Amino acid sequence: MAAKPTLGIGLIGSGFMGKAHALGFATARRVFDLPFALDFAVLADVDAALAERAAQALGFRRATGNWRDLLDDPEVGVVDITTPNMLHREMALAAIATGKHVYCEKPLAPTAAAAREMTEAAEAAGVQTQIGFNYLKNPMVTLARDLIAGGEIGTIRSFRGVHAEDYMADAEAPWTWRLDPADGGGALADLGSHILATARHLAGPIASLTADVATAIGERPVAAGGVERRAVAVDDVARLFLRFANGATGSLEASWIATGRKMQHEWEIYGSEGAILFTQERFNELRLYSTRDRPGRRGFRTIFAGPEHEPYGAFCVAPGHQIGFNDLKAIEARDFLEAIAGGPAKGPDFREGYEVQKLVDLAYRSAHEGRWLEV
Ligand SMILES: NC(=O)c1ccc[n+]([C@@H]2O[C@H](COP(=O)([O-])OP(=O)(O)OC[C@H]3O[C@@H](n4cnc5c(N)ncnc54)[C@H](O)[C@@H]3O)[C@@H](O)[C@H]2O)c1
């Protein structure tokens, strides 16, 4: 058997997502028959000591306190960006300029203009890109998309979506980069981008929208337990009304102050012949209602994820035993690596990140101007 070509990964950032990406690649190489042998080449973080600790823990061969070291490294084929949003543009453009493929966390950039610049640079350079809208990689979301495409719930009429968590619900939760307006916004940019991506994935392009955003906690401690406080200018909660290009209507909410909610990436989609319900809090399940069931026997049935739902079976042979959040990153990594190898580009890629960022920007403008806006 011919040896697989080797692809080196250069990971920037080792926080929440840096670890998830490292685990995603590590799982992908065990679970899937990847087109490459993976080399966990270099990990970069803000300083050498932090990078060294993270590289050891996550299995990277080398570490650096300067992400630019990755750019000229011939052993790095993929630059994987898991840093705060405001750094994505500079890092991605530099990586693209060296001809490396780029995997970047969401939101792609703080503004649609920056997202567009990154998208166009990648397309002009002919490099593959991937953005971390990982919820789209869930086998049950793929099933939902297949059910919709197969006409099993008829014509799509309505979409209701939420992405709500509570990690900023405590008024004493200290300042983080997520509150810096330079990162592109608050809950809508951070969490709303995920549910907008899901809305597009399931119900198609959005033609117009109107939005309302609010800052519920007007100032926060600069540091945990400190007395110095800083005014908050970004949204804690946002609500959008949507009109899809296919005529369906929708609504969605993004919140990081939804006390008690840990991962309510939840949506409902209603068609002329059925409906599908989903929540990430029980993400190995999909609930399906069909008007094709006979009267008196109709009701939502629960479908549990199993080997019939690709690629669940690569993780576990037994249905209902469940996959986890980091496994979605493994599926995302597989899809990206297959696209790099010339396989189908399943995305979501930078262009999709740009399409979502256009909606985020437009929603903030709509909230500011108090009116519906066309996309
Ligand atoms: N897809 C998802 O489900 C998901 C979940 C959480 C976060 N995110 C996204 O991932 C990105 C990072 O979020 P996070 O929660 O992992 O943040 P984090 O704060 O936990 O981690 C950020 C990492 O970047 C490093 N970093 C910062 N500046 C750097 C620099 N100049 N050079 C090198 N490293 C640098 C930090 O030291 C840290 O290791 C954001 O864009 C965020 O929106 C996505």
The ligand as a MOL file (V3000), in Angstrom:
LIG
                    3D

  0  0  0     0  0            999 V3000
M  V30 BEGIN CTAB
M  V30 COUNTS 44 48 0 0 0
M  V30 BEGIN ATOM
M  V30 1 N -16.9930 26.7600 17.0220 0
M  V30 2 C -17.3190 26.8930 18.2880 0
M  V30 3 O -18.1930 26.1960 18.7920 0
M  V30 4 C -16.5790 27.9120 19.1100 0
M  V30 5 C -16.6460 27.8740 20.5170 0
M  V30 6 C -15.8950 28.8110 21.2330 0
M  V30 7 C -15.1230 29.7580 20.5780 0
M  V30 8 N -15.1130 29.7840 19.2100 0 CHG=1
M  V30 9 C -14.2890 30.7750 18.4850 0
M  V30 10 O -12.9230 30.3820 18.6300 0
M  V30 11 C -12.0770 31.5340 18.7220 0
M  V30 12 C -11.3060 31.4640 20.0270 0
M  V30 13 O -12.2120 31.3440 21.1170 0
M  V30 14 P -11.7960 30.5450 22.4400 0
M  V30 15 O -13.0330 30.4030 23.2380 0
M  V30 16 O -11.0100 29.3410 22.1040 0 CHG=-1
M  V30 17 O -10.8610 31.6340 23.1200 0
M  V30 18 P -9.7550 31.4170 24.2220 0
M  V30 19 O -9.5840 32.7410 24.8550 0
M  V30 20 O -10.0910 30.2370 25.0790 0
M  V30 21 O -8.4520 31.0290 23.3960 0
M  V30 22 C -7.7960 31.9320 22.5550 0
M  V30 23 C -6.3660 31.4620 22.3810 0
M  V30 24 O -5.7020 32.3430 21.4660 0
M  V30 25 C -4.4450 32.6960 22.0400 0
M  V30 26 N -3.9740 33.9590 21.4720 0
M  V30 27 C -4.4590 35.2000 21.6920 0
M  V30 28 N -3.7310 36.0970 21.0090 0
M  V30 29 C -2.7860 35.4100 20.3330 0
M  V30 30 C -1.7030 35.7870 19.4800 0
M  V30 31 N -1.4770 37.0510 19.1580 0
M  V30 32 N -0.9150 34.8050 18.9690 0
M  V30 33 C -1.1220 33.5090 19.2900 0
M  V30 34 N -2.1050 33.1010 20.1240 0
M  V30 35 C -2.9300 34.0400 20.6210 0
M  V30 36 C -4.7470 32.7590 23.5160 0
M  V30 37 O -3.5660 32.7820 24.3280 0
M  V30 38 C -5.5650 31.4830 23.6840 0
M  V30 39 O -4.7510 30.3360 23.7500 0
M  V30 40 C -13.0140 32.7360 18.6070 0
M  V30 41 O -13.0590 33.1760 17.2830 0
M  V30 42 C -14.3680 32.1770 19.0360 0
M  V30 43 O -15.4580 32.8810 18.4960 0
M  V30 44 C -15.8090 28.8790 18.4860 0
M  V30 END ATOM
M  V30 BEGIN BOND
M  V30 1 1 1 2
M  V30 2 2 2 3
M  V30 3 1 2 4
M  V30 4 1 4 5
M  V30 5 2 4 44
M  V30 6 2 5 6
M  V30 7 1 6 7
M  V30 8 2 7 8
M  V30 9 1 8 9
M  V30 10 1 8 44
M  V30 11 1 9 10
M  V30 12 1 9 42
M  V30 13 1 10 11
M  V30 14 1 11 12
M  V30 15 1 11 40
M  V30 16 1 12 13
M  V30 17 1 13 14
M  V30 18 2 14 15
M  V30 19 1 14 16
M  V30 20 1 14 17
M  V30 21 1 17 18
M  V30 22 2 18 19
M  V30 23 1 18 20
M  V30 24 1 18 21
M  V30 25 1 21 22
M  V30 26 1 22 23
M  V30 27 1 23 24
M  V30 28 1 23 38
M  V30 29 1 24 25
M  V30 30 1 25 26
M  V30 31 1 25 36
M  V30 32 1 26 27
M  V30 33 1 26 35
M  V30 34 2 27 28
M  V30 35 1 28 29
M  V30 36 1 29 30
M  V30 37 2 29 35
M  V30 38 1 30 31
M  V30 39 2 30 32
M  V30 40 1 32 33
M  V30 41 2 33 34
M  V30 42 1 34 35
M  V30 43 1 36 37
M  V30 44 1 36 38
M  V30 45 1 38 39
M  V30 46 1 40 41
M  V30 47 1 40 42
M  V30 48 1 42 43
M  V30 END BOND
M  V30 END CTAB
M  END
